[in-house]
Amino acid sequence: MEYVSTRGGAGVVDFEGALFSGYAPDGGLFMPQRIPSLDGDTLRTWSRLSYRELVKELCSLFITAELVPRSTLNDLIDRAFSRFRHKDVVHLSRLKDGLNVLELWHGVTYAFKDLSLSCTGQFLQYFLEKKQKHVTILVGTSGDTGSSAIESVRGQKNMDIFVLLPKGFCTQIQELQMTTVIEDNVHVFAAHGNSDEIDEPIKKLFADVDFAGKYNLMSLNSVNWSRIMVQIAHHFYAYFQCAPSLDTTPLPEVEIVVPTGGGGNITAGCIAQKMGLPIRLVAVVNSNDIIHRTVQHGDFSLSESVKATLASAMDIQEPYNMERILWLLSGSDSHLTKTLMERFSMLKSLKLPEDLHRKLSETLRSCSASDEDIVRAMQRCWKENCYPLCPHSAVAAHYHYLQTDGACLRQKSSCFSFLFSTPRCCLAPASAAKFQDALLRAGLVPQLPPEITALMAMETRSTPLEQGQDWTQTLREWIEATAQRR
């Protein structure tokens, strides 16, 4: 299994090369040169596997045994999931009127990113120990990525992690999960800007090839292929849990509703679909609706500004994983992908070619939810099930309620609906416990686990990044100084 850049200007690399690169040298994102295809018999066999075993099977398709022996790969994944609170790692809650909620948040930080980042942290450690190498990890976070990335590498001597969080755009709990980690290898920066603005200095440092090479820069955002790879398992597990029977030919379909910010989870779903999993995908977003507009109208263009919403981890205007989806749907056309993404980078506005937009709209459906929609979905789910949804999960539930109420989904003159007989699974990216303000706004009483309550009394440490300050230069100086102290 080899990996290529979506823009075609980088050489072929193996999994290790993709893992340590983040962005490809040409500015693209790494993708498998070939997507494995699974037949019905394989899917029926896999349907009996646990989530943990599914992750092992999927990862073995994308990581050669020559690079990581299968027994070692299994051990790394077992170690990655050893800190999860639920015995099954993830859990499906079957609620009233066909609302199936796949809880992806039973890891250390109560967010779905613990699943892929715990595995990625183990993969990194495996290769670093073999090579006696040190890396510098740069992460921009809109809420949950930073804390999950920190937990995956905290205390490791051969990794330093630099995390930029958007001050005022994260919840208090999300911020505390980052700033209370006092470790020599953890460096947190509280930037006075939004989630898209904090990505800019990170991109500039990666673009400085000499600097990136000298300090072995890498990313743990979902630009990193390893995260996408592990997230493919969410879709397989959701399908096997919700499909009525696999004894029929063709296999039945399941609709999977994916709360979408940077687009990593929906990209994983597109790959699962390409592998032969019979799923319908719905990308659901908040008021920052660039993916919804792209699916509906081919309009991949920035709005005037990022809107702060209750679903804060999805407050993103530049979903970088759309590049992977466009590459996949264009038949791996790296020239077209490069042209489109360079145009978007320059103009911040792009109209998809008609054929590509048609393929996108055939692959994905989409829906956007306002804060009012989110609150109503949280209230309804609690009233009907005594089940608390986080605001991101509520975006998916909002779509579900639209469908089961028999209403068409109307967004700017489009209207579509699916038969209720098709099973539906809503991915739940985070625990409601992390979003007290949203719960209070919905009139619900937050129930905080002791691990989260304890954060309030802990020491914090972070470095401010002010507006007008050269964030790129500040990060550069910190990285250089940290390297000198080693």
VEXGUSE-77913 format. One line per field, with one value per residue (C-alpha): residue in one letter; x, y, z; residue number from 1. Coordinates in steps of 0.5 Angstrom, whole numbers, plus 500, padded with zeros to 3 digits. Each point is the difference from the previous one (the first is absolute). Layout:
% residues N
res c(A, ...)
px c(X, ...)
py c(Y, ...)
pz c(Z, ...)
n c(NUM, ...)
This chain:
% residues 486
res c(M, E, Y, V, S, T, R, G, G, A, G, V, V, D, F, E, G, A, L, F, S, G, Y, A, P, D, G, G, L, F, M, P, Q, R, I, P, S, L, D, G, D, T, L, R, T, W, S, R, L, S, Y, R, E, L, V, K, E, L, C, S, L, F, I, T, A, E, L, V, P, R, S, T, L, N, D, L, I, D, R, A, F, S, R, F, R, H, K, D, V, V, H, L, S, R, L, K, D, G, L, N, V, L, E, L, W, H, G, V, T, Y, A, F, K, D, L, S, L, S, C, T, G, Q, F, L, Q, Y, F, L, E, K, K, Q, K, H, V, T, I, L, V, G, T, S, G, D, T, G, S, S, A, I, E, S, V, R, G, Q, K, N, M, D, I, F, V, L, L, P, K, G, F, C, T, Q, I, Q, E, L, Q, M, T, T, V, I, E, D, N, V, H, V, F, A, A, H, G, N, S, D, E, I, D, E, P, I, K, K, L, F, A, D, V, D, F, A, G, K, Y, N, L, M, S, L, N, S, V, N, W, S, R, I, M, V, Q, I, A, H, H, F, Y, A, Y, F, Q, C, A, P, S, L, D, T, T, P, L, P, E, V, E, I, V, V, P, T, G, G, G, G, N, I, T, A, G, C, I, A, Q, K, M, G, L, P, I, R, L, V, A, V, V, N, S, N, D, I, I, H, R, T, V, Q, H, G, D, F, S, L, S, E, S, V, K, A, T, L, A, S, A, M, D, I, Q, E, P, Y, N, M, E, R, I, L, W, L, L, S, G, S, D, S, H, L, T, K, T, L, M, E, R, F, S, M, L, K, S, L, K, L, P, E, D, L, H, R, K, L, S, E, T, L, R, S, C, S, A, S, D, E, D, I, V, R, A, M, Q, R, C, W, K, E, N, C, Y, P, L, C, P, H, S, A, V, A, A, H, Y, H, Y, L, Q, T, D, G, A, C, L, R, Q, K, S, S, C, F, S, F, L, F, S, T, P, R, C, C, L, A, P, A, S, A, A, K, F, Q, D, A, L, L, R, A, G, L, V, P, Q, L, P, P, E, I, T, A, L, M, A, M, E, T, R, S, T, P, L, E, Q, G, Q, D, W, T, Q, T, L, R, E, W, I, E, A, T, A, Q, R, R)
px c(500, 503, 498, 500, 498, 493, 504, 505, 506, 503, 503, 497, 501, 498, 496, 506, 501, 493, 499, 506, 498, 494, 499, 504, 506, 496, 494, 496, 497, 502, 495, 501, 502, 495, 494, 499, 493, 496, 495, 494, 503, 505, 495, 496, 506, 502, 493, 501, 506, 501, 502, 507, 500, 498, 505, 505, 498, 499, 507, 503, 497, 504, 506, 505, 502, 507, 499, 497, 499, 493, 501, 503, 495, 494, 504, 501, 492, 499, 504, 497, 493, 502, 498, 493, 495, 495, 502, 498, 503, 494, 493, 493, 494, 494, 495, 493, 497, 506, 505, 507, 505, 507, 504, 507, 502, 502, 508, 504, 497, 493, 501, 500, 507, 503, 498, 505, 505, 501, 502, 504, 504, 502, 502, 504, 504, 501, 504, 503, 503, 502, 504, 502, 497, 497, 494, 496, 493, 496, 492, 495, 493, 493, 499, 501, 506, 505, 498, 500, 507, 503, 497, 503, 507, 501, 506, 503, 508, 500, 494, 499, 493, 498, 492, 497, 493, 495, 499, 493, 497, 501, 496, 503, 501, 503, 505, 502, 501, 506, 503, 500, 505, 506, 505, 507, 498, 493, 500, 493, 499, 493, 500, 495, 497, 495, 502, 501, 505, 504, 501, 504, 507, 500, 499, 506, 504, 499, 501, 507, 503, 507, 497, 495, 506, 504, 495, 497, 493, 494, 492, 495, 494, 496, 504, 504, 498, 501, 494, 495, 502, 498, 494, 498, 498, 494, 496, 501, 498, 494, 498, 501, 496, 494, 499, 494, 503, 506, 497, 497, 503, 502, 501, 496, 501, 501, 500, 506, 499, 507, 501, 505, 505, 507, 497, 504, 495, 496, 506, 501, 493, 501, 506, 495, 495, 506, 502, 493, 496, 493, 499, 496, 504, 497, 505, 497, 503, 498, 499, 507, 498, 505, 499, 493, 500, 505, 496, 494, 502, 508, 501, 507, 501, 501, 495, 501, 503, 499, 494, 501, 495, 498, 503, 507, 504, 497, 501, 504, 500, 506, 499, 506, 498, 495, 507, 500, 493, 500, 507, 496, 494, 504, 503, 506, 501, 506, 501, 493, 500, 506, 497, 494, 503, 505, 494, 497, 506, 501, 493, 496, 495, 499, 494, 501, 500, 493, 502, 504, 494, 495, 505, 500, 493, 499, 505, 497, 494, 500, 497, 501, 498, 499, 501, 493, 499, 506, 496, 493, 504, 503, 494, 496, 505, 500, 492, 499, 506, 503, 506, 505, 503, 506, 499, 504, 496, 493, 502, 499, 494, 497, 501, 497, 494, 498, 500, 496, 495, 499, 502, 505, 506, 500, 506, 500, 495, 503, 495, 502, 497, 502, 496, 499, 501, 507, 504, 504, 505, 503, 507, 501, 507, 500, 496, 495, 504, 505, 495, 497, 498, 496, 497, 497, 498, 496, 497, 504, 504, 507, 503, 507, 505, 505, 505, 498, 498, 507, 502, 497, 505, 507, 506, 500, 505, 500, 503, 496, 500, 497, 497, 506, 505, 504, 497, 505, 506, 498, 499, 506, 504, 497, 501, 508, 500, 497, 505, 506, 498, 499)
py c(500, 507, 507, 506, 507, 503, 505, 495, 504, 495, 493, 494, 498, 495, 500, 502, 506, 502, 500, 504, 505, 504, 504, 497, 504, 503, 503, 494, 494, 493, 495, 492, 499, 495, 499, 493, 496, 496, 495, 498, 493, 505, 505, 494, 497, 507, 501, 495, 504, 505, 507, 499, 494, 504, 506, 494, 497, 507, 502, 494, 502, 506, 499, 494, 494, 502, 507, 498, 492, 498, 498, 507, 503, 497, 501, 508, 500, 497, 504, 506, 498, 498, 507, 500, 500, 495, 493, 500, 506, 503, 499, 501, 503, 498, 505, 502, 500, 497, 505, 496, 504, 497, 502, 502, 503, 495, 502, 504, 507, 498, 501, 496, 502, 496, 494, 502, 504, 494, 496, 505, 501, 493, 500, 506, 497, 493, 503, 506, 494, 496, 506, 504, 506, 506, 504, 507, 499, 507, 499, 506, 498, 502, 497, 492, 499, 503, 497, 493, 501, 502, 494, 496, 502, 503, 499, 497, 501, 500, 505, 507, 502, 507, 502, 506, 501, 506, 504, 501, 495, 494, 498, 501, 492, 499, 506, 497, 493, 503, 505, 496, 495, 502, 496, 502, 497, 504, 507, 504, 506, 504, 504, 506, 498, 495, 493, 502, 505, 495, 496, 505, 500, 493, 499, 506, 496, 493, 504, 502, 494, 501, 501, 495, 495, 502, 499, 494, 504, 496, 501, 496, 504, 496, 502, 494, 493, 496, 503, 500, 492, 499, 504, 495, 495, 504, 499, 493, 499, 505, 496, 493, 502, 503, 496, 495, 494, 498, 494, 504, 501, 506, 502, 505, 507, 504, 508, 503, 507, 504, 506, 504, 505, 499, 494, 494, 496, 501, 498, 494, 498, 502, 495, 495, 500, 500, 493, 497, 502, 501, 507, 506, 506, 507, 505, 505, 506, 506, 508, 499, 497, 500, 492, 500, 506, 496, 493, 504, 505, 499, 506, 499, 507, 504, 504, 507, 497, 494, 500, 498, 494, 495, 495, 503, 495, 500, 508, 499, 504, 496, 492, 498, 493, 502, 499, 493, 499, 504, 496, 493, 502, 503, 493, 502, 506, 504, 505, 502, 500, 504, 505, 501, 500, 505, 504, 500, 502, 506, 502, 497, 498, 495, 497, 492, 498, 497, 493, 500, 503, 495, 494, 504, 501, 492, 498, 505, 503, 506, 504, 506, 502, 507, 500, 500, 494, 497, 502, 497, 493, 500, 502, 495, 494, 501, 501, 493, 496, 503, 500, 506, 502, 505, 505, 497, 494, 504, 502, 493, 499, 506, 497, 493, 504, 504, 493, 496, 506, 499, 507, 501, 503, 507, 504, 505, 497, 493, 494, 493, 495, 492, 495, 499, 492, 501, 500, 506, 501, 507, 500, 504, 503, 502, 500, 505, 501, 504, 505, 503, 507, 496, 495, 506, 504, 494, 500, 494, 499, 498, 493, 501, 494, 500, 501, 506, 503, 499, 505, 506, 499, 499, 504, 503, 502, 503, 506, 505, 502, 507, 503, 504, 495, 496, 493, 497, 503, 499, 492, 500, 503, 495, 494, 502, 502, 493, 496, 504, 497, 493)
pz c(500, 498, 500, 496, 500, 498, 496, 497, 501, 505, 500, 502, 507, 505, 506, 504, 496, 499, 508, 501, 495, 501, 494, 494, 497, 495, 504, 499, 505, 499, 498, 499, 492, 500, 504, 502, 498, 505, 497, 504, 503, 503, 503, 503, 503, 503, 502, 506, 502, 506, 499, 502, 496, 494, 501, 500, 493, 497, 502, 497, 493, 501, 503, 497, 505, 498, 503, 506, 501, 501, 508, 501, 497, 504, 506, 499, 499, 506, 504, 496, 503, 507, 503, 497, 505, 496, 500, 492, 499, 497, 501, 496, 504, 496, 502, 498, 493, 497, 503, 500, 503, 500, 506, 498, 506, 505, 500, 505, 497, 499, 492, 494, 498, 506, 496, 494, 504, 505, 494, 497, 506, 501, 492, 501, 506, 497, 494, 504, 505, 494, 497, 506, 497, 503, 497, 501, 500, 498, 501, 499, 503, 500, 507, 500, 496, 505, 506, 496, 497, 507, 503, 495, 500, 507, 504, 494, 500, 492, 499, 501, 499, 498, 500, 498, 503, 498, 507, 501, 494, 505, 506, 506, 501, 493, 502, 507, 497, 496, 505, 506, 497, 503, 497, 497, 493, 500, 497, 500, 497, 501, 493, 500, 493, 497, 498, 493, 502, 505, 494, 496, 504, 500, 492, 500, 504, 496, 494, 502, 498, 503, 507, 499, 499, 505, 506, 497, 500, 499, 501, 504, 497, 495, 495, 503, 496, 506, 503, 494, 500, 507, 499, 494, 505, 503, 494, 499, 508, 499, 494, 503, 506, 496, 494, 501, 497, 496, 497, 494, 493, 499, 507, 503, 501, 506, 500, 505, 502, 501, 504, 496, 501, 497, 496, 503, 502, 493, 496, 504, 498, 493, 500, 504, 494, 495, 503, 499, 506, 498, 504, 499, 502, 503, 502, 505, 502, 504, 498, 497, 494, 495, 499, 499, 495, 496, 500, 498, 495, 499, 504, 503, 503, 506, 504, 503, 506, 505, 504, 507, 502, 505, 496, 501, 497, 493, 500, 494, 493, 497, 500, 498, 499, 494, 496, 501, 498, 494, 498, 501, 496, 495, 499, 503, 495, 504, 494, 501, 508, 500, 495, 504, 507, 497, 498, 506, 504, 496, 499, 506, 495, 496, 495, 499, 493, 498, 500, 507, 503, 497, 503, 507, 500, 499, 505, 506, 502, 505, 505, 504, 507, 504, 507, 501, 496, 505, 506, 498, 498, 507, 503, 496, 501, 508, 500, 496, 503, 506, 495, 500, 493, 500, 495, 494, 501, 500, 493, 498, 504, 497, 493, 503, 502, 494, 496, 505, 501, 493, 497, 494, 502, 497, 499, 495, 495, 501, 502, 502, 504, 502, 501, 508, 499, 498, 507, 502, 505, 503, 502, 506, 501, 507, 507, 502, 506, 496, 498, 507, 496, 495, 505, 504, 494, 498, 508, 502, 506, 498, 504, 500, 501, 506, 495, 496, 507, 503, 494, 503, 506, 496, 498, 493, 495, 493, 496, 497, 493, 499, 494, 496, 503, 495, 502, 495, 502, 508, 498, 496, 506, 505, 496, 499, 508, 502, 495, 503, 507, 498)
n c(1, 2, 3, 4, 5, 6, 7, 8, 9, 10, 11, 12, 13, 14, 15, 16, 17, 18, 19, 20, 21, 22, 23, 24, 25, 26, 27, 28, 29, 30, 31, 32, 33, 34, 35, 36, 37, 38, 39, 40, 41, 42, 43, 44, 45, 46, 47, 48, 49, 50, 51, 52, 53, 54, 55, 56, 57, 58, 59, 60, 61, 62, 63, 64, 65, 66, 67, 68, 69, 70, 71, 72, 73, 74, 75, 76, 77, 78, 79, 80, 81, 82, 83, 84, 85, 86, 87, 88, 89, 90, 91, 92, 93, 94, 95, 96, 97, 98, 99, 100, 101, 102, 103, 104, 105, 106, 107, 108, 109, 110, 111, 112, 113, 114, 115, 116, 117, 118, 119, 120, 121, 122, 123, 124, 125, 126, 127, 128, 129, 130, 131, 132, 133, 134, 135, 136, 137, 138, 139, 140, 141, 142, 143, 144, 145, 146, 147, 148, 149, 150, 151, 152, 153, 154, 155, 156, 157, 158, 159, 160, 161, 162, 163, 164, 165, 166, 167, 168, 169, 170, 171, 172, 173, 174, 175, 176, 177, 178, 179, 180, 181, 182, 183, 184, 185, 186, 187, 188, 189, 190, 191, 192, 193, 194, 195, 196, 197, 198, 199, 200, 201, 202, 203, 204, 205, 206, 207, 208, 209, 210, 211, 212, 213, 214, 215, 216, 217, 218, 219, 220, 221, 222, 223, 224, 225, 226, 227, 228, 229, 230, 231, 232, 233, 234, 235, 236, 237, 238, 239, 240, 241, 242, 243, 244, 245, 246, 247, 248, 249, 250, 251, 252, 253, 254, 255, 256, 257, 258, 259, 260, 261, 262, 263, 264, 265, 266, 267, 268, 269, 270, 271, 272, 273, 274, 275, 276, 277, 278, 279, 280, 281, 282, 283, 284, 285, 286, 287, 288, 289, 290, 291, 292, 293, 294, 295, 296, 297, 298, 299, 300, 301, 302, 303, 304, 305, 306, 307, 308, 309, 310, 311, 312, 313, 314, 315, 316, 317, 318, 319, 320, 321, 322, 323, 324, 325, 326, 327, 328, 329, 330, 331, 332, 333, 334, 335, 336, 337, 338, 339, 340, 341, 342, 343, 344, 345, 346, 347, 348, 349, 350, 351, 352, 353, 354, 355, 356, 357, 358, 359, 360, 361, 362, 363, 364, 365, 366, 367, 368, 369, 370, 371, 372, 373, 374, 375, 376, 377, 378, 379, 380, 381, 382, 383, 384, 385, 386, 387, 388, 389, 390, 391, 392, 393, 394, 395, 396, 397, 398, 399, 400, 401, 402, 403, 404, 405, 406, 407, 408, 409, 410, 411, 412, 413, 414, 415, 416, 417, 418, 419, 420, 421, 422, 423, 424, 425, 426, 427, 428, 429, 430, 431, 432, 433, 434, 435, 436, 437, 438, 439, 440, 441, 442, 443, 444, 445, 446, 447, 448, 449, 450, 451, 452, 453, 454, 455, 456, 457, 458, 459, 460, 461, 462, 463, 464, 465, 466, 467, 468, 469, 470, 471, 472, 473, 474, 475, 476, 477, 478, 479, 480, 481, 482, 483, 484, 485, 486)
